[in-house]
Amino acid sequence: MRRSILAAIALVVLATGALAQNAPVPMERPATGSGQNDDTMTDVDPEVLARCKREAAQKKLKGSERATFMNACVEPED
């Protein structure tokens, strides 16, 4: 009787250990804002982009506020 209880406990411990090794893969975080960050603005004059980045940093803008500011800053006014 004692051996069967020990065998059952061992089986549970081994099965639990085997299941723990198959942990789910974490998903990538979804993109926030417009999906465009400062580094993807390759069609913008580098000097203008640098100036806009400095201004955004001085204003301590982050997230969607920074994206909105950067888009407005680098687009030429007509």
Residue frames as qw, qx, qy, qz and C-alpha x, y, z in Angstrom:
[[0.000, 0.886, 0.464, 0.000, 0.00, 0.00, 0.00],
 [0.311, -0.803, 0.094, 0.500, 2.78, 2.39, 0.93],
 [0.425, -0.148, 0.591, 0.670, 4.63, 1.70, -2.35],
 [0.241, 0.600, 0.655, 0.390, 1.57, 2.48, -4.45],
 [0.122, -0.945, -0.240, 0.185, 1.10, 5.83, -2.66],
 [0.387, -0.621, 0.343, 0.589, 4.77, 6.70, -3.20],
 [0.408, 0.148, 0.690, 0.579, 4.51, 5.66, -6.84],
 [0.134, 0.810, 0.545, 0.169, 1.41, 7.84, -7.33],
 [0.229, -0.905, -0.010, 0.359, 3.14, 10.84, -5.74],
 [0.444, -0.361, 0.523, 0.632, 6.22, 10.31, -7.89],
 [0.356, 0.444, 0.691, 0.445, 4.06, 10.10, -11.01],
 [0.012, 0.933, 0.359, -0.024, 2.31, 13.38, -10.16],
 [0.341, -0.780, 0.207, 0.482, 5.62, 15.14, -9.46],
 [0.445, -0.126, 0.637, 0.616, 7.18, 13.92, -12.70],
 [0.270, 0.638, 0.644, 0.324, 4.11, 14.80, -14.77],
 [0.097, -0.953, -0.201, 0.203, 3.99, 18.31, -13.29],
 [0.399, -0.601, 0.382, 0.577, 7.67, 18.85, -14.05],
 [0.419, 0.167, 0.697, 0.557, 7.21, 17.75, -17.66],
 [0.150, 0.818, 0.531, 0.163, 4.28, 20.11, -18.14],
 [0.248, -0.885, -0.032, 0.393, 6.17, 23.06, -16.66],
 [0.476, -0.280, 0.488, 0.676, 8.84, 22.78, -19.36],
 [0.248, 0.450, 0.647, 0.563, 6.33, 23.67, -22.08],
 [0.045, -0.612, -0.331, 0.717, 5.75, 27.25, -20.95],
 [0.461, 0.785, 0.405, 0.087, 3.88, 29.45, -23.45],
 [0.495, 0.147, 0.147, 0.844, 5.90, 31.83, -25.59],
 [0.004, -0.648, -0.332, 0.685, 5.18, 35.47, -24.66],
 [0.449, 0.724, 0.453, 0.264, 3.43, 37.47, -27.36],
 [0.368, 0.161, 0.045, 0.915, 4.93, 40.64, -28.75],
 [0.033, 0.563, 0.429, -0.706, 3.49, 43.85, -27.42],
 [0.403, 0.723, 0.509, 0.234, 1.09, 45.51, -29.83],
 [0.358, 0.214, 0.074, 0.906, 2.27, 48.71, -31.36],
 [0.077, -0.734, -0.492, 0.461, 0.95, 51.88, -29.80],
 [0.035, 0.654, -0.107, -0.748, 0.17, 55.13, -31.49],
 [0.613, 0.633, -0.143, -0.451, 0.46, 55.43, -35.23],
 [0.953, 0.065, 0.241, 0.170, 3.00, 52.64, -35.54],
 [0.582, 0.659, -0.087, 0.469, 5.58, 55.10, -36.83],
 [0.601, -0.677, -0.078, 0.418, 8.50, 55.97, -34.59],
 [0.002, 0.909, -0.222, -0.354, 11.18, 58.57, -35.11],
 [0.391, -0.412, 0.721, 0.396, 13.59, 56.08, -36.69],
 [0.523, 0.381, 0.735, 0.203, 11.18, 55.14, -39.50],
 [0.265, 0.912, 0.157, -0.272, 11.00, 58.69, -40.82],
 [0.668, -0.148, 0.423, 0.594, 13.59, 58.09, -43.53],
 [0.384, 0.614, 0.445, 0.527, 12.12, 60.51, -46.07],
 [0.210, -0.966, -0.147, 0.016, 12.69, 63.50, -43.77],
 [0.373, 0.741, -0.348, 0.437, 15.71, 65.80, -43.86],
 [0.717, -0.177, -0.542, 0.401, 18.04, 64.57, -41.08],
 [0.183, 0.155, -0.293, 0.926, 18.59, 68.11, -39.76],
 [0.498, -0.340, -0.146, -0.784, 14.83, 68.72, -39.48],
 [0.814, -0.276, -0.501, -0.100, 14.34, 65.34, -37.81],
 [0.559, -0.025, -0.506, 0.657, 17.12, 66.08, -35.29],
 [0.090, -0.243, 0.157, -0.953, 15.59, 69.47, -34.48],
 [0.671, -0.331, -0.288, -0.598, 12.14, 67.93, -33.99],
 [0.779, -0.187, -0.565, 0.194, 13.58, 65.20, -31.74],
 [0.327, 0.083, -0.429, 0.838, 15.32, 67.82, -29.59],
 [0.342, -0.279, -0.001, -0.898, 12.10, 69.84, -29.26],
 [0.784, -0.291, -0.433, -0.336, 10.08, 66.74, -28.35],
 [0.679, -0.102, -0.563, 0.460, 12.68, 65.79, -25.73],
 [0.097, 0.176, -0.297, 0.934, 12.65, 69.31, -24.26],
 [0.551, -0.255, -0.087, -0.790, 8.86, 69.16, -24.00],
 [0.244, -0.176, 0.901, -0.312, 9.15, 65.65, -22.50],
 [0.743, 0.195, -0.097, -0.633, 6.60, 64.24, -24.95],
 [0.210, -0.193, 0.958, 0.025, 5.97, 60.50, -25.05],
 [0.403, 0.343, 0.839, -0.124, 3.66, 58.05, -26.78],
 [0.352, 0.662, 0.604, 0.271, 0.91, 59.37, -29.02],
 [0.054, -0.957, -0.083, 0.272, 1.59, 63.00, -28.04],
 [0.355, -0.558, 0.521, 0.539, 5.18, 62.64, -29.30],
 [0.450, 0.234, 0.754, 0.417, 4.03, 60.92, -32.50],
 [0.211, 0.866, 0.452, 0.029, 1.52, 63.68, -33.22],
 [0.176, -0.896, 0.154, 0.376, 4.12, 66.36, -32.53],
 [0.449, -0.332, 0.640, 0.528, 6.77, 64.65, -34.67],
 [0.430, 0.482, 0.690, 0.327, 4.41, 64.25, -37.63],
 [0.105, 0.956, 0.271, -0.040, 3.40, 67.91, -37.45],
 [0.348, -0.791, 0.282, 0.416, 6.99, 69.05, -36.94],
 [0.459, -0.230, 0.667, 0.540, 8.55, 67.28, -39.92],
 [0.422, 0.618, 0.621, 0.234, 5.78, 68.00, -42.43],
 [0.240, 0.003, 0.144, 0.960, 6.52, 71.15, -44.44],
 [0.225, 0.647, 0.473, -0.554, 3.93, 73.91, -44.23],
 [0.425, 0.446, 0.573, 0.541, 2.44, 74.92, -47.58]]
